[in-house]
């Protein structure tokens, strides 16, 4: 176990948080959806950032150690989970670092609660994408059908080979040093808890349009913001993240060349260095205009 395990009681169940680091500004790490969890996404980031920060890594409801959870964890409830963590640890403000689903929640939280976010890092964030007709309706149908979003994935991914195939095709775009360990952890979680999309994912899509579309409100984000994106991401295309960054005043965009949807696990040293350097910068380091960062390749 990396760090200390803390459970925060909530009406629906306990929120599990991994805590590491004795001093420094607080950083809250927010992982992705499905079978992701705090230790799976942030295994390398937690110790790397704890050298200068008090690191908190949250398991979303129904993921990781935040089980069992009685009730639906849609968009508003997920925002409430962030508040619950900050309040539990007596934090007026914290930096938020979010991946995919966690990136969308981090962006939304900075919009809704700007006074509580000191800095923001969004890695391949959801909530900034729309889909063409027919594709959108298929995704809506999948979100509404437990057979499609839970039962079938749970059956398919009981096979470790299927988990490995999914990781190679959907999460990564090249070699990963600890690939087998990642697949083992992912597969073990599927066997224990099943597989499928999260309540937030299912709740975010309406029949005609996305119910969670943060793009019109991104210009309201006032804290220093860094977007990180893998160039070969099959889930969130770089153009979507770059366009989102252009809407946030003074935001910086960094492209990790050759990385997929999970750059913090495929290229942990590079991503952790970007995050640590950004968090180290003084709050007024931006120039008020969107900035394109350097592309990081092999």
N, C-alpha and C positions, 0 to 999 in steps of 0.2 A: 504493500500500500504506500502510495506517495502522499505524504502529508497526513493530516488528521481528518477523521471522518466525523462530520457534524450533521445532526438531524434536526430540522426545524419543523415543529408541529404545525399543521394546517388543518382546516376542517375536513379536507378530503383525504388526508394522509400526511406523511412526512416528506419534506424536501430534503434530499441528501446533497451535502456540499463538501467537497474536498478542500481543506485549508492548508496552505503551506507558506512559509515565510513569516518572520517575526516582526518586521518593521517595513517602513516605506509606504508610499501611496498604495491604495487598494486597487486591485484589478479583478474584475469579475469575468470569468470565461464562460461562454455560452455555446454549447455544442449543437450539432445538427439533429435531424429527425430520425425516425425509424429505430434501428438498433444501435444508434450512436449513444455515447454516454461521456461523462466528464473525463474519465481516465482513458477511454479509447481515443477521443479526439485530442486531448491535451497532455498525453503521457510525457512528451518531450518538452512541452511549453511550461508546464507547472514548475519543474525544478529550474529551468532556465530563467524564468521571470522572477522566481522567489529570491534570487540573489539581491534584488533591489526593490521588491514589492511584496506586499501582503497579498497573496494570490488566493482567490476563491473560485472554485470550479463547480458549477451547478449541474446536477442531474435534473433534466426536465421531468415533469410528472409522467409516470408510467415508463420511465427510462432509467437504466442504471439502478441506483439505490433508492430512487424515489417511487418505490412500489411497496405495497399496493396503493392505488390511488382511486378513490371512489368519486367519480364525476367526470365531466367533460372538460378538457383542457384546451379551449379555443384561444383566440388571439388575446382577448381582454384578460383571461385568467393567466396566460403566460406573462403578460406585462405585470400582473399582480405578483407573480412569483419573484420577479426581479426586485420589486419593492420589498417583499417579505425578507429576502436575503439581506438587502442593504439595511433594513430596520433591525433585523436580528443582530447584526454585527455593529450596530450603532454608527453606521456610515452615512454622513450627509451627502457625500459624493463618491463616485468611483469611476475608473476607466472601464469601459465595456469592450470586450473582444468577442465577436460572434462569428460562427461559421454557418453558412447556408440558412437553415431555420433560425439559428441563433443570431446570424447577421441581420435577418429581418427584424427580430425582436429588439436587437440593439439599436437599429435605426429608428424603429417606432418608439422606443423608450426615450431616445434623445429628442424626438419630436414632441412627445407628450409630457416629458418630465426633464426639461433642459437643465434645471437647477441641480439635478442629481447626477449628471454625467460630466465628468471632467475631460475625458478624451474618448474617442470612439474608433475601433478598428472593425471593419466589416469584410469578411473573407467570403468571396463568392456568395453574396447574400441573396436570399429569396426575397419576395415582396417587391421586386423591381422589374418583373417580367410579365409579358402578356403572350398569349398564344393565338394562332389563327383559328377561325371558325372550323368546326369539325374536330380538330385536335383538342380545342378547349372543351367541347361537349363530351368528348371521350374521357378526358381527365375528370370532368365533373361527374360523369357516370361512375368512373372508378372510385372517386371519393365517396360517393353515396352507397356503393355496393360493398358490404362486408365480405362477400365472396371474393371480389376482385382485390380489395385493399387489405385483406387480412387472412382469409382462409387459404387461398391459393398461394400467396407468398410464404405463409408458414409451412405449407407442404413442400414447396419447391426448395426452400432454403434449409430444409432439414439435411440436405446433402451438402457436405463441406465443399465438394467440387463446384456446386452451384454458387456458393458464397464466394469462392475464389474467382469464378468467372465474372460474377457481378462486380467484385472489387476491381478487377483488371479493366473491365469495360466501362464502368460507370463512375468509379472513384479515382482511379489513377490513370496516368498516361505514359508510364515508363516504369523502370525498376524502382523498388522500394526496399530499403535495407532490411526492415523487419516485417516483410510481407506475410510470412507464415504465422508470425505471432498475431498480427492483426486479424488474419482469417480465422485463427483458432479462437480468439476472443469473440469475434463477431458470430461465429458458428455456435459457440457455447451459449451465447445470449439467445440465439434463435431457438435452440433446443430447450432452453429453460422458459422462455417467454413468448415464443412465436415471433413472426415477422410481419411487417406491414407499415403503412404510412401512419403518421401521427394525427392526433385530433386537430392540431394546428394546420397541418397540410390539408386535411379533409375540409376544414372549416374555411380555408382561405380562398376557395374557388366557388364562385356562383355559376348559375347556368349560362348566363350571357357574358359575364365578365368576372375578373378577379375581385373577390370581396376584400382582400388585403392587397392594395396597390399603393405603395408608399411614394411613388414618383411625384405626384402633385404637391406633396408636403416636404420633400427633401430640402428645399431651399430654406426651411425654417430651422434646420440644424445649425446651431451656433458654436458648438465646441470643435476643437481641432479633430479632423477626421481623416483616416487612412483607409483606402480600399485596396485589398489584395486579391489578385485573380490569377488562376492558372490559365495559361494560353490555350491548353487543349481540353478545357473543361467541357464535358458532354452535357452537363445539366444546366449550368449557367454560362452562357456564352460571354466571352470577354466584352463584346460590344455593349451588352446590357449593363455590366458593372461599370464600364467606362462612362456610359451615358448617365448612370446614377451619380457617379463621382462629379460629373460636370454640373449637376444640379445643386450640389452642396457647396456653399461658399468656402473657398480656400482649401477644399479637399485635395488630397494627394492620391494618385492612382499608381499602383505598382503591379506590373505583370511578371509572373514567374514563368519564364519560358520553359516549355516542355512539361509543365505540371497539369494535373487534372483537377477534379472537384475537391480534392482533399489535400491541398498543398502543404498544410501544416503537418501531415503525416508523410507525404511523399518527399518533401524538401524541408524537414523541420529546422535544420540549422539556419537556412536562409530566411525562412519565415519568422523564426524566433528572433533573429537579428534585426529584421525589419520592425517587428513589434517593439522590441526592447529599445531600439534607437528612437522610434517615434515617441514612446512614452517618456523617454529621457529629455526630449526637446522641451524648451520653455513654452508655455501656453500661447505666447504671441509670436511663435516662429513663422507662422503663415503670413502670406502677403495679401490675403483677401481675394485671391484669384485661384481658380482651379489649377492644380499643378500635375503634370504628367511625370511620374517617377521613371527611373531607369528600368529597363528590362533586364531581368536576371536570368541568365542561362547557365548551362553546365560550366 
